[in-house]
């Protein structure tokens, strides 16, 4: 019988992870994000009006963007770690 063993490595430092989790919490619990979503004219944008999967993706992508933006140059170090980690797996 074949089986695969998978592992997960967090490439963020504990401080970075805390910041990212805090940003995620704000994006998922904030009335601001809902108000921002409601500003979109779904006939003009590439979005679907209903709240649901696309709204959740919007929240997640917004959190990713905010974290990447505030981390700036420091994210390049994380991206290098990810690339190195992925090369080790091949």
Residue pairs with C-beta under 8 A, 6 or more apart in sequence:
9 85
10 17
11 78
11 81
11 82
11 85
12 20
12 78
16 71
16 74
16 78
19 67
19 70
20 63
20 67
23 63
23 66
23 67
23 70
24 60
24 63
26 63
27 33
27 59
27 60
27 62
27 63
27 66
28 59
28 63
33 58
33 59
33 62
36 62
37 51
37 55
37 58
40 47
42 48
42 49
47 54
47 58
48 54
68 75
71 78
